[in-house]
């Protein structure tokens, strides 16, 4: 059986019209499929044309929340940070801060924290004065093995190889635009 297309949907709309070649009787199963297809196509059209419109005050608030949270993460990346802790410190709810990260930062809190930590780690490793263990502790990892695993996922190479000069990215810790770590942070 051939799949029903939007053209077929338009053809079925002519049933009962004054068009001389219009079919007089359509099987019920096809009408049901056309109904579902029409509903799906309508939904896709509505969703694809939907552009969330927010008040400028909402955008300003979320921008402010994101900037304040990003400043805290940049200053205290080595500490044990959580979304709830940051939300409390910027006088917001957890959900509002999540929305700010998603809409303004185009990321999540956990991904942002990991990105900052990996960039700082790359900078520290480039100086070659600290061991991998020391770098791991300075960027907030208790276990050097956990740090090495996260660094490998983020940079594509082990921290020791990165420090030895085999940098995978053009700038220290800078990831190409749109490229995210290969794992989903918890």
Secondary structure, DSSP 8 states (H G I E B T S, - for coil): -----HHHHHHHHTTTSS-TTS-S---HHHHHHHHHHHHHHHHHHHHHH------HHHHHHHHHHHHHHHHHHHHHTTS---HHHHHHHTT--HHHHHHHHHHTSSS-HHHHHHHHHHHHHHHHHHHT-S-HHHHHHHTT-S-HHHHHHHHHHHHSS-HHHHHTT--SSSSTT---TT---SS---
